[in-house]
Amino acid sequence: MGFTCGLVGLPNAGKSTLFGALTRTKALAGNYAFTTIEPNSGIVPVPDKRLDIISQHIKADKIVPTTMEFVDIAGLIKGASKGEGLGNKFLGHIREMDAIAHVVRCFEDSNVPHVSDTIDPVSDIDTINTELMIADMETLDRRKTKTEKLAKSGDKEARMQVEVIAKLSEAIDQNQPARTVE
């Protein structure tokens, strides 16, 4: 069973270029925003020396390493959580990922304009994190209503989920990403 990793970032950050390098493919990488509209997907094997050791002791017809599916997701812009740019589509693709890798632009190139006309990696990171937290907050709000109803009916799993949702909501209210909650 493999894992999925979405490459996220602002338009023209280098997501498609990184995707091409990781998957050894030629994804379209343009010098304009939203070159990628539909996600590109590529699967690569994950080398594991432990698998080689195990295969020496077990007779198997075929040894299949786990895989990582990299997904080149369209660039996110400020306001995506409100539907700006390809926001809703972008956020929908992110929800399907097991992990995300944030690609941040740290290069200047007059042929590749920056979406906000200035190279500021810290601001770019903040923009993406803010949009992801707003999307998380909206998801938690929707989930909370459904889960509380189930919890009131005596569902033990739902009761535990209500507690988790409360912890996550509290973190986001304090401007902390959901990933920081233990």
C-alpha positions as CSV (number, residue, x, y, z in Angstrom):
1,M,0.0,0.0,0.0
2,G,1.4,3.4,-1.0
3,F,1.1,6.9,0.3
4,T,0.1,10.1,-1.4
5,C,1.9,13.4,-1.1
6,G,0.5,16.6,-2.5
7,L,2.9,19.3,-3.6
8,V,1.4,22.6,-2.5
9,G,2.4,26.2,-2.8
10,L,1.7,29.5,-4.5
11,P,1.6,29.6,-8.3
12,N,5.1,29.6,-9.9
13,A,6.8,28.3,-6.8
14,G,8.4,25.3,-8.6
15,K,5.9,22.6,-7.8
16,S,5.7,21.2,-11.3
17,T,9.5,21.3,-11.7
18,L,9.9,19.4,-8.4
19,F,7.2,17.0,-9.4
20,G,9.0,16.3,-12.7
21,A,12.3,15.7,-10.9
22,L,10.7,13.4,-8.3
23,T,8.7,11.3,-10.8
24,R,11.1,11.6,-13.8
25,T,8.3,13.0,-16.0
26,K,7.8,16.1,-18.0
27,A,5.0,17.9,-16.2
28,L,4.1,21.2,-17.9
29,A,5.8,24.0,-16.0
30,G,5.0,27.5,-17.3
31,N,5.9,31.0,-16.4
32,Y,2.4,32.0,-15.7
33,A,0.0,31.4,-12.8
34,F,-2.2,28.3,-12.9
35,T,-0.2,26.4,-15.5
36,T,-1.4,23.3,-13.5
37,I,-5.2,23.1,-13.3
38,E,-5.9,19.4,-13.0
39,P,-3.4,17.6,-10.7
40,N,-0.5,15.7,-12.2
41,S,0.1,12.3,-10.5
42,G,3.2,10.1,-10.6
43,I,4.1,7.0,-8.6
44,V,7.6,6.2,-7.5
45,P,8.9,3.2,-5.6
46,V,10.4,3.8,-2.2
47,P,13.7,2.0,-1.7
48,D,13.9,0.1,1.6
49,K,17.1,-1.9,2.4
50,R,15.1,-3.9,5.0
51,L,13.0,-5.3,2.2
52,D,16.2,-6.6,0.5
53,I,17.2,-8.3,3.8
54,I,13.8,-9.9,4.2
55,S,13.8,-11.1,0.6
56,Q,17.0,-13.0,1.2
57,H,15.2,-15.1,3.9
58,I,11.8,-15.5,2.2
59,K,11.3,-17.1,-1.1
60,A,8.9,-14.9,-3.0
61,D,8.1,-14.8,-6.7
62,K,8.1,-11.1,-6.7
63,I,9.3,-8.4,-4.2
64,V,7.2,-5.2,-4.4
65,P,8.4,-2.1,-2.6
66,T,6.0,0.4,-1.2
67,T,5.3,3.4,-3.4
68,M,4.8,7.1,-3.0
69,E,2.3,8.9,-5.2
70,F,3.3,12.5,-5.8
71,V,0.5,14.8,-6.8
72,D,1.3,18.2,-8.4
73,I,-1.6,20.4,-7.2
74,A,-2.6,23.7,-8.7
75,G,-1.1,26.8,-7.0
76,L,-3.0,28.3,-4.1
77,I,-3.5,32.0,-3.7
78,K,-4.7,34.2,-0.9
79,G,-8.4,33.9,-0.5
80,A,-8.5,30.3,-1.8
81,S,-10.6,29.2,1.2
82,K,-13.2,31.7,-0.1
83,G,-13.0,30.3,-3.6
84,E,-10.4,32.7,-5.1
85,G,-8.3,31.3,-8.0
86,L,-8.7,27.5,-8.1
87,G,-9.2,27.5,-4.3
88,N,-12.1,25.2,-3.7
89,K,-10.7,22.7,-6.2
90,F,-7.2,23.0,-4.7
91,L,-8.4,22.4,-1.2
92,G,-10.5,19.5,-2.3
93,H,-7.4,17.8,-3.8
94,I,-5.4,18.4,-0.6
95,R,-8.0,16.7,1.5
96,E,-7.4,13.5,-0.4
97,M,-3.6,13.4,0.4
98,D,-1.9,11.5,3.2
99,A,0.8,14.2,3.4
100,I,1.6,17.5,1.9
101,A,4.9,19.0,1.0
102,H,5.0,22.8,0.9
103,V,7.1,24.1,-2.0
104,V,8.3,27.7,-1.3
105,R,9.7,30.0,-3.9
106,C,13.2,31.3,-3.0
107,F,14.4,32.3,-6.4
108,E,14.2,35.4,-8.6
109,D,13.6,35.2,-12.3
110,S,12.2,38.1,-14.3
111,N,10.7,35.5,-16.8
112,V,8.7,33.8,-14.0
113,P,6.5,36.4,-12.3
114,H,5.6,36.0,-8.6
115,V,1.9,36.0,-7.9
116,S,2.3,39.0,-5.5
117,D,5.1,40.6,-7.5
118,T,7.7,40.2,-4.7
119,I,9.8,37.3,-3.5
120,D,9.0,36.9,0.2
121,P,9.2,33.2,1.3
122,V,8.0,33.9,4.9
123,S,4.9,35.7,3.6
124,D,4.3,32.9,1.1
125,I,4.5,30.3,3.8
126,D,2.1,32.3,6.0
127,T,-0.4,32.7,3.1
128,I,-0.5,28.9,2.5
129,N,-0.7,28.1,6.2
130,T,-3.5,30.6,6.7
131,E,-5.5,29.2,3.9
132,L,-5.1,25.7,5.1
133,M,-6.1,26.7,8.7
134,I,-9.2,28.4,7.4
135,A,-10.1,25.3,5.4
136,D,-9.4,23.1,8.4
137,M,-11.7,25.3,10.6
138,E,-14.5,25.1,8.1
139,T,-14.1,21.3,7.9
140,L,-14.1,21.0,11.7
141,D,-17.2,23.1,12.0
142,R,-19.1,20.9,9.6
143,R,-17.9,17.7,11.2
144,K,-18.6,19.0,14.7
145,T,-22.4,19.3,14.1
146,K,-22.7,15.8,12.8
147,T,-20.5,14.3,15.4
148,E,-22.2,16.0,18.4
149,K,-25.5,14.6,17.2
150,L,-24.0,11.1,17.1
151,A,-22.4,11.6,20.5
152,K,-25.7,12.6,22.1
153,S,-27.2,9.4,20.8
154,G,-24.6,7.4,22.9
155,D,-22.1,6.7,20.2
156,K,-18.7,6.2,22.0
157,E,-16.6,6.8,18.9
158,A,-18.4,10.0,18.3
159,R,-17.8,11.2,21.9
160,M,-14.1,10.7,21.4
161,Q,-14.2,12.5,18.1
162,V,-16.0,15.5,19.7
163,E,-13.0,15.8,22.1
164,V,-10.5,15.7,19.2
165,I,-12.5,18.2,17.3
166,A,-12.6,20.5,20.3
167,K,-8.8,20.3,20.7
168,L,-8.2,20.9,17.0
169,S,-10.6,23.9,17.0
170,E,-9.0,25.4,20.0
171,A,-5.5,25.2,18.4
172,I,-6.8,26.8,15.2
173,D,-8.5,29.5,17.1
174,Q,-5.1,30.3,18.7
175,N,-3.6,30.5,15.2
176,Q,-1.8,27.1,15.5
177,P,-2.1,24.6,12.7
178,A,-4.0,21.3,13.3
179,R,-0.7,19.4,12.8
180,T,0.6,20.8,16.1
181,V,-2.1,19.1,18.2
182,E,-1.0,15.9,20.0
